[in-house]
Amino acid sequence: MNVLFIDGQAVSAASGETLPVYSPVTGEAYAEIARGDALDIDRAVRAARAALAGPWGQLSATERGRLLVRIGLAVLANIDELAAIEAQDTGKPLALARKDIEALARYFEFYGGAADKVHGDVIPYLPGYTVNVVREPCGVVGHIIPWNYPAQMLGRTLGPALAMGNTSVVKPAEDACMTSLRVAQLAADAGLPAGVLNIVTGYGKEAGAALAAHPGINLITFTGSPAVGAAIQAAAAANYVKCVLELGGKCPQVVFADADLDKAVPVIVGAIVQNAGQTCSAGSRVLIQRDIYDQVVERVAERFRQVRVGLPDTSPDCGPIITRAQFLRVNAFIDDCKASGLTVLAEGEMAHDLPQAGYYVRPTFFGPVPRDHRLAHEEVFGPVLAALPFDDEDDAVALANGTDYGLVAAVWTENGARQQRMAKRLEGGQVFINCYGAGGGVELPFGGIRKSGHGREKGFHALDEFSVTKTVVSHHL
């Protein structure tokens, strides 16, 4: 798919250049994509701007919603093809890729149903005045989406943007963009007007930077590293453009002495090995009350040893890391932890038939991890779990909140009062009690604080982010 999708058409990059796409499974190039740059971004933004003034801008909210539902149905009708593309592009197990495509469809379905549910307000004011507050689209939205969940992230940002009547320019990660290109064509076939959705592939330093700095953009959404998020925010600030940023986490699972370990242990392991740990909300720290530390560590380690790393079509627990750069980083992080003297409590099992050049990482469980060790506060973005003991509730809160991040946390306890106290005291955008992740939760507002970013995606709250209010004051005396 060495083309871009601009103004309803598959087109070549202005430069005519392409980039190789590497398979995480084998480490070998298997396709090419167009190398979009600032010229292509400008073409896409102009197309999106024109679409706002065209038929798309005249559609009612109900009509927009019906169109989004049609796109969701088209995704489901092509789920086998899209899941195969996603699995090949990212290296994730086919079953997980299929769930991601189902989630993509669910975003279009949810926001299709929500499009005409955004109502205004009437403010009681001075005699002789009527005041209405209405919500309107921001305009042209720039979406810079990551490589770990490319299909889901496309739906997560595109669904609410289109539901509110915006138009979009998407810059997918160069490492995983095939699904976005195919979905754009399906959306056009479903009736989405030309220019409403534009896809520009290419390097982040070229196409992504151009999108963040483009004066024709009204809102930027980005999911990725804090460093890149800060750079995007600085570029957007020059044009006074708002950003919605989700920048990762170092998420704790807090296990108290009264926790139901039969329920907790499988979830604790699953929360770090899903998608090979390449999840912003991965439960990368397990905080264990000291009274049961040895017991919990033993049970988690036993289950960790059963984690199997394999080829995507063999239904493994972990596939490869998606990019070579991240593969090298995760391995270096693990080697550094071992060199620093951390104890390896357990490791996963590597299949024997893995391609030598593939990006496979052995899942590793370390503990006890000192509180000042980098593994206790830096995001690895791989299948690496850190165990840390705590003494009491106050200590647990201090430890859980003691990083620069604040995205997701979990509490495992049967004490109802403690559940509510911890939920209030833990800092972040989501807190789960005796569960984790809750099936992805398209309906659940998601986002962080501090280094995890700002703004909220998912649920009805995302519709606020992708719109602006207008206060209309009428004088009738």
C-alpha positions as CSV (number, residue, x, y, z in Angstrom):
1,M,0.0,0.0,0.0
2,N,2.6,2.6,-1.1
3,V,0.0,5.3,-1.5
4,L,-1.6,8.0,0.7
5,F,-5.3,8.6,1.0
6,I,-6.2,12.2,0.3
7,D,-9.5,13.8,-0.7
8,G,-11.1,10.4,-1.2
9,Q,-8.4,9.1,-3.5
10,A,-5.3,6.9,-3.2
11,V,-2.4,9.0,-4.3
12,S,1.4,8.8,-4.4
13,A,3.5,11.0,-2.1
14,A,4.5,14.3,-3.7
15,S,8.1,13.2,-3.6
16,G,7.4,9.8,-5.1
17,E,9.5,8.2,-2.4
18,T,8.5,5.2,-0.3
19,L,9.6,3.5,2.9
20,P,10.1,-0.2,3.6
21,V,7.8,-1.9,6.1
22,Y,9.5,-4.6,8.3
23,S,7.7,-7.6,9.8
24,P,8.3,-7.9,13.5
25,V,7.8,-11.7,13.1
26,T,10.9,-12.1,10.8
27,G,12.7,-8.8,10.9
28,E,12.5,-8.6,7.1
29,A,10.9,-6.0,4.8
30,Y,7.7,-7.2,3.3
31,A,6.0,-4.1,1.9
32,E,6.4,-0.4,1.1
33,I,4.5,2.7,2.2
34,A,4.5,6.2,0.8
35,R,6.9,8.6,2.4
36,G,4.6,11.6,2.9
37,D,6.1,14.9,3.9
38,A,5.0,18.5,4.5
39,L,3.6,18.9,1.0
40,D,1.4,15.9,1.4
41,I,0.2,17.1,4.8
42,D,-0.7,20.5,3.3
43,R,-2.7,18.7,0.6
44,A,-4.5,16.7,3.2
45,V,-5.3,19.7,5.5
46,R,-6.6,21.7,2.5
47,A,-8.8,18.7,1.5
48,A,-10.1,18.5,5.1
49,R,-10.8,22.2,5.3
50,A,-12.7,22.1,2.0
51,A,-14.8,19.2,3.2
52,L,-15.9,21.2,6.2
53,A,-17.5,23.7,3.8
54,G,-18.9,21.0,1.6
55,P,-21.6,18.3,2.0
56,W,-20.1,17.0,5.2
57,G,-20.6,20.3,7.0
58,Q,-24.3,20.3,6.0
59,L,-25.1,16.8,7.4
60,S,-27.2,16.6,10.5
61,A,-25.9,14.9,13.6
62,T,-28.3,12.0,12.9
63,E,-27.0,11.6,9.4
64,R,-23.4,11.6,10.6
65,G,-24.2,9.0,13.2
66,R,-25.8,6.7,10.6
67,L,-22.7,7.0,8.4
68,L,-20.4,6.1,11.3
69,V,-22.6,3.0,12.0
70,R,-22.3,2.0,8.3
71,I,-18.5,2.3,8.6
72,G,-18.5,0.1,11.7
73,L,-20.6,-2.5,9.8
74,A,-18.2,-2.4,6.9
75,V,-15.3,-3.0,9.3
76,L,-17.1,-6.1,10.7
77,A,-17.9,-7.3,7.2
78,N,-14.2,-7.3,6.5
79,I,-12.9,-8.4,9.9
80,D,-10.9,-11.4,8.6
81,E,-9.0,-9.3,6.1
82,L,-8.4,-6.5,8.6
83,A,-7.3,-8.8,11.4
84,A,-4.8,-10.5,9.0
85,I,-3.4,-7.1,8.0
86,E,-3.2,-5.9,11.7
87,A,-1.5,-9.2,12.8
88,Q,1.1,-9.0,9.9
89,D,1.8,-5.3,10.5
90,T,2.2,-5.6,14.3
91,G,3.2,-9.2,14.9
92,K,0.5,-9.6,17.6
93,P,-1.4,-12.9,17.9
94,L,-4.2,-13.2,15.3
95,A,-6.8,-13.6,18.1
96,L,-5.7,-10.3,19.6
97,A,-5.7,-8.6,16.3
98,R,-9.2,-9.8,15.7
99,K,-10.3,-8.3,19.0
100,D,-8.7,-5.0,18.0
101,I,-10.7,-4.9,14.8
102,E,-13.9,-5.6,16.8
103,A,-13.0,-2.7,19.0
104,L,-12.4,-0.5,16.0
105,A,-15.9,-1.3,14.8
106,R,-17.3,-0.7,18.3
107,Y,-15.9,2.8,18.3
108,F,-17.7,3.7,15.1
109,E,-20.9,2.0,16.5
110,F,-20.7,3.8,19.8
111,Y,-20.0,7.2,18.4
112,G,-22.5,6.7,15.6
113,G,-25.1,6.3,18.3
114,A,-23.7,9.2,20.3
115,A,-23.6,11.8,17.5
116,D,-27.1,13.2,18.0
117,K,-27.0,12.8,21.8
118,V,-24.9,15.9,22.4
119,H,-27.3,18.6,23.6
120,G,-26.8,22.2,24.4
121,D,-27.7,24.2,27.6
122,V,-30.0,27.0,28.4
123,I,-28.6,29.4,31.0
124,P,-31.1,31.4,33.1
125,Y,-29.9,35.0,32.8
126,L,-31.1,38.6,33.0
127,P,-34.7,39.5,32.2
128,G,-35.2,40.0,28.5
129,Y,-32.3,37.7,27.6
130,T,-32.2,34.1,26.3
131,V,-28.8,32.3,26.6
132,N,-28.1,29.1,24.8
133,V,-24.8,27.2,24.9
134,V,-24.2,24.9,21.8
135,R,-21.4,22.6,20.9
136,E,-19.7,22.8,17.5
137,P,-16.9,21.0,15.8
138,C,-13.3,22.2,16.4
139,G,-12.7,22.1,12.6
140,V,-9.8,20.0,11.2
141,V,-8.3,17.5,13.6
142,G,-4.8,16.1,13.3
143,H,-4.4,12.6,14.6
144,I,-0.9,11.2,15.3
145,I,-1.5,7.5,16.3
146,P,1.0,4.9,17.6
147,W,2.1,1.5,16.5
148,N,1.0,-0.6,19.4
149,Y,-2.8,-0.6,18.8
150,P,-3.1,1.1,15.3
151,A,-6.6,-0.2,14.6
152,Q,-8.0,0.6,18.0
153,M,-6.3,4.0,18.1
154,L,-7.7,4.9,14.8
155,G,-11.3,4.3,16.0
156,R,-10.6,5.9,19.4
157,T,-9.7,9.3,18.0
158,L,-11.6,9.2,14.7
159,G,-14.9,8.1,16.1
160,P,-15.6,11.1,18.3
161,A,-14.0,13.5,15.9
162,L,-16.3,12.6,13.1
163,A,-19.3,12.3,15.4
164,M,-18.9,15.9,16.3
165,G,-18.6,17.0,12.7
166,N,-14.9,17.5,12.4
167,T,-12.7,16.5,9.5
168,S,-9.5,14.6,10.0
169,V,-5.9,14.1,8.8
170,V,-4.4,11.0,10.3
171,K,-0.6,10.4,10.4
172,P,-0.3,6.7,11.5
173,A,3.0,5.3,12.8
174,E,5.3,4.3,9.9
175,D,5.8,1.0,11.6
176,A,2.1,0.0,11.5
177,C,-0.2,1.9,9.2
178,M,-1.7,-0.7,6.8
179,T,-5.0,-1.1,8.6
180,S,-5.6,2.7,8.6
181,L,-5.2,2.8,4.8
182,R,-7.6,0.0,4.3
183,V,-10.2,1.4,6.7
184,A,-10.1,4.8,4.9
185,Q,-11.1,3.0,1.7
186,L,-13.9,1.1,3.4
187,A,-15.1,4.4,4.9
188,A,-15.2,6.0,1.4
189,D,-17.1,3.0,0.1
190,A,-19.6,3.4,2.9
191,G,-20.3,7.0,1.8
192,L,-17.9,9.2,3.8
193,P,-17.5,12.3,1.7
194,A,-14.1,13.0,0.1
195,G,-11.8,15.0,2.3
196,V,-13.4,14.1,5.6
197,L,-10.7,11.4,6.3
198,N,-7.2,11.7,5.0
199,I,-4.3,9.4,5.7
200,V,-0.7,10.5,5.3
201,T,2.0,7.9,6.0
202,G,5.7,8.6,6.5
203,Y,8.2,9.4,9.2
204,G,7.2,11.2,12.3
205,K,10.0,13.7,12.0
206,E,8.7,14.7,8.5
207,A,4.9,14.1,8.1
208,G,4.1,14.0,11.8
209,A,6.1,17.2,12.6
210,A,4.4,19.0,9.6
211,L,1.0,18.0,10.9
212,A,1.6,19.2,14.4
213,A,2.9,22.6,13.1
214,H,0.3,23.1,10.4
215,P,-1.6,26.4,10.8
216,G,-4.7,24.9,9.3
217,I,-5.2,22.4,12.1
218,N,-7.6,23.2,15.0
219,L,-6.9,20.2,17.3
220,I,-4.1,17.6,17.7
221,T,-4.4,14.2,19.3
222,F,-1.4,12.2,20.0
223,T,-0.5,8.9,21.8
224,G,3.1,8.1,22.3
225,S,6.2,9.0,24.3
226,P,6.3,12.0,26.7
227,A,9.3,13.4,24.8
228,V,7.5,13.4,21.4
229,G,4.3,14.6,23.1
230,A,6.1,17.6,24.5
231,A,7.5,18.4,21.0
232,I,4.1,18.1,19.4
233,Q,2.5,20.4,22.1
234,A,5.3,23.0,21.5
235,A,4.7,22.9,17.8
236,A,1.0,23.2,18.2
237,A,1.3,26.0,20.7
238,A,2.8,28.3,18.0
239,N,-0.6,28.2,16.3
240,Y,-2.6,28.3,19.6
241,V,-3.9,24.8,18.9
242,K,-5.2,22.5,21.7
243,C,-3.7,19.1,22.2
244,V,-5.1,15.9,23.6
245,L,-2.1,13.8,24.7
246,E,-1.9,10.3,26.1
247,L,1.8,9.6,26.9
248,G,2.1,6.3,28.8
249,G,2.2,5.1,32.3
250,K,3.8,3.1,35.0
251,C,0.6,1.6,36.3
252,P,0.4,-0.1,39.7
253,Q,-1.6,-3.1,40.8
254,V,-1.9,-2.9,44.6
255,V,-2.5,-6.2,46.4
256,F,-3.6,-6.2,50.0
257,A,-3.4,-9.1,52.4
258,D,-7.1,-9.8,52.1
259,A,-7.1,-10.0,48.3
260,D,-8.6,-13.0,46.5
261,L,-5.4,-14.3,44.9
262,D,-7.2,-16.9,42.7
263,K,-8.8,-13.9,40.9
264,A,-5.9,-11.5,41.2
265,V,-2.9,-13.5,40.0
266,P,-4.1,-14.4,36.4
267,V,-5.1,-10.7,35.9
268,I,-1.8,-9.4,37.2
269,V,0.2,-11.5,34.8
270,G,-2.2,-10.9,31.9
271,A,-2.0,-7.1,32.4
272,I,1.7,-7.1,31.6
273,V,2.1,-9.7,28.9
274,Q,-0.9,-8.6,26.8
275,N,0.4,-7.2,23.5
276,A,3.9,-8.1,24.7
277,G,3.6,-5.3,27.3
278,Q,3.3,-2.7,24.6
279,T,0.3,-1.0,26.3
280,C,0.3,2.4,28.0
281,S,-2.0,1.0,30.7
282,A,0.0,-2.2,31.2
283,G,0.1,-3.2,34.9
284,S,3.9,-3.0,35.0
285,R,4.2,-2.7,38.8
286,V,2.7,-5.2,41.3
287,L,2.7,-3.7,44.8
288,I,2.2,-6.3,47.5
289,Q,1.5,-6.0,51.2
290,R,4.5,-7.3,53.0
291,D,2.6,-9.9,55.0
292,I,1.8,-11.8,51.8
293,Y,4.7,-10.7,49.6
294,D,6.4,-14.1,49.4
295,Q,3.1,-15.9,48.8
296,V,2.0,-13.6,46.0
297,V,5.4,-13.5,44.4
298,E,5.6,-17.3,44.3
299,R,2.1,-17.6,42.7
300,V,2.8,-14.8,40.1
301,A,6.2,-16.4,39.3
302,E,4.6,-19.8,38.8
303,R,2.1,-18.3,36.3
304,F,4.7,-16.1,34.7
305,R,6.8,-19.2,33.8
306,Q,3.8,-20.5,31.8
307,V,3.8,-17.4,29.5
308,R,4.6,-18.5,26.0
309,V,6.2,-16.3,23.3
310,G,5.5,-17.5,19.8
311,L,4.5,-16.9,16.3
312,P,1.3,-14.9,15.8
313,D,-0.6,-17.8,14.2
314,T,0.1,-20.2,17.1
315,S,-2.1,-18.3,19.6
316,P,0.8,-17.4,22.0
317,D,0.6,-15.3,25.1
318,C,3.1,-12.9,23.6
319,G,4.1,-12.1,20.0
320,P,7.1,-10.1,19.0
321,I,7.8,-6.4,19.9
322,I,6.5,-4.4,17.0
323,T,9.5,-2.3,16.2
324,R,13.2,-3.0,16.1
325,A,14.1,0.1,18.0
326,Q,11.8,-0.9,20.9
327,F,13.0,-4.5,20.7
328,L,16.6,-3.2,21.3
329,R,15.4,-0.9,24.1
330,V,13.5,-3.5,26.0
331,N,16.3,-6.0,25.9
332,A,18.8,-3.3,27.0
333,F,16.5,-2.5,29.9
334,I,16.3,-6.1,31.0
335,D,20.1,-6.5,30.7
336,D,20.6,-3.4,32.8
337,C,18.2,-4.6,35.5
338,K,20.1,-7.9,35.7
339,A,23.5,-6.1,35.7
340,S,22.3,-3.9,38.6
341,G,21.7,-7.0,40.7
342,L,17.9,-7.3,40.6
343,T,16.6,-10.8,41.2
344,V,14.9,-12.5,38.3
345,L,11.9,-14.2,39.9
346,A,10.6,-15.8,36.7
347,E,10.9,-15.7,32.9
348,G,8.5,-16.7,30.1
349,E,9.1,-19.5,27.7
350,M,10.3,-18.9,24.1
351,A,9.1,-21.1,21.4
352,H,11.8,-23.1,19.6
353,D,10.8,-22.1,16.0
354,L,11.1,-18.4,16.3
355,P,12.8,-16.6,13.4
356,Q,16.3,-15.6,14.5
357,A,15.9,-12.0,13.2
358,G,12.4,-11.5,14.7
359,Y,11.8,-9.0,17.5
360,Y,11.1,-11.5,20.3
361,V,11.6,-10.6,24.0
362,R,11.6,-13.1,26.9
363,P,9.0,-11.9,29.5
364,T,10.8,-11.2,32.8
365,F,9.6,-10.8,36.4
366,F,11.9,-8.9,38.8
367,G,11.7,-8.4,42.5
368,P,11.9,-7.1,45.1
369,V,12.7,-3.9,43.2
370,P,14.1,-1.0,45.2
371,R,12.0,2.1,45.1
372,D,14.8,4.2,43.7
373,H,15.6,1.7,40.9
374,R,14.7,2.9,37.4
375,L,12.5,-0.2,36.9
376,A,10.3,1.2,39.7
377,H,9.5,4.4,37.9
378,E,10.5,4.3,34.2
379,E,8.1,2.9,31.5
380,V,9.7,-0.1,29.7
381,F,6.9,-0.8,27.2
382,G,7.6,-4.4,27.1
383,P,6.7,-7.6,29.1
384,V,8.7,-6.7,32.2
385,L,7.0,-6.8,35.6
386,A,8.4,-5.3,38.8
387,A,7.4,-6.5,42.3
388,L,7.6,-4.0,45.2
389,P,6.5,-4.7,48.9
390,F,4.6,-2.1,51.0
391,D,3.7,-2.0,54.7
392,D,0.2,-0.4,55.0
393,E,-2.4,1.6,53.2
394,D,-0.5,5.0,53.5
395,D,2.6,3.3,52.2
396,A,0.8,1.7,49.3
397,V,-0.6,5.1,48.3
398,A,2.8,6.8,48.5
399,L,4.4,4.0,46.4
400,A,1.6,3.8,43.8
401,N,1.6,7.6,43.3
402,G,5.4,7.9,43.5
403,T,6.1,8.2,39.7
404,D,5.9,11.0,37.2
405,Y,3.0,9.2,35.6
406,G,-0.7,8.9,36.5
407,L,-2.8,6.8,34.1
408,V,-4.3,3.6,35.5
409,A,-4.2,1.7,38.8
410,A,-5.8,-1.3,40.3
411,V,-6.7,-2.3,43.9
412,W,-7.1,-5.9,45.1
413,T,-8.9,-6.1,48.4
414,E,-12.1,-7.5,49.8
415,N,-12.5,-4.6,52.2
416,G,-15.2,-2.3,50.8
417,A,-14.2,0.7,52.8
418,R,-10.6,0.3,51.7
419,Q,-11.7,0.0,48.1
420,Q,-13.3,3.4,48.3
421,R,-10.5,5.1,50.2
422,M,-7.9,3.8,47.7
423,A,-10.0,4.7,44.7
424,K,-10.1,8.3,46.0
425,R,-6.4,8.5,46.9
426,L,-4.8,6.9,43.9
427,E,-3.9,9.5,41.2
428,G,-4.7,8.8,37.6
429,G,-7.5,8.7,35.0
430,Q,-8.8,5.2,35.8
431,V,-8.9,3.0,39.0
432,F,-10.1,-0.6,38.8
433,I,-11.2,-2.5,41.9
434,N,-10.7,-6.3,41.8
435,C,-10.3,-6.2,38.1
436,Y,-8.0,-4.6,35.4
437,G,-8.9,-3.1,32.1
438,A,-12.5,-4.3,32.1
439,G,-12.4,-5.4,28.5
440,G,-11.1,-2.2,27.0
441,G,-14.2,-0.2,27.7
442,V,-15.0,2.0,24.7
443,E,-17.5,3.7,27.0
444,L,-15.0,4.5,29.8
445,P,-13.3,7.9,29.7
446,F,-9.5,7.3,29.5
447,G,-6.5,9.6,30.0
448,G,-3.9,10.6,32.5
449,I,-2.3,13.3,34.6
450,R,1.2,14.6,34.9
451,K,3.6,12.8,32.5
452,S,0.8,10.5,31.3
453,G,-0.7,13.5,29.4
454,H,-4.0,15.4,29.5
455,G,-7.4,15.4,28.0
456,R,-9.8,12.5,27.8
457,E,-10.6,10.0,25.1
458,K,-13.3,7.3,25.0
459,G,-16.8,7.5,26.3
460,F,-19.0,10.6,26.1
461,H,-16.2,12.8,27.5
462,A,-14.3,12.5,24.3
463,L,-17.1,14.4,22.5
464,D,-16.3,17.4,24.7
465,E,-12.6,17.3,23.7
466,F,-13.5,17.2,20.0
467,S,-15.8,20.2,20.1
468,V,-16.0,23.7,21.3
469,T,-18.8,25.6,23.0
470,K,-20.5,28.7,21.6
471,T,-22.6,30.9,23.9
472,V,-25.5,32.6,22.0
473,V,-27.1,35.5,23.9
474,S,-30.4,36.9,22.5
475,H,-31.9,40.2,23.7
476,H,-35.7,40.3,23.1
477,L,-37.0,43.4,24.9
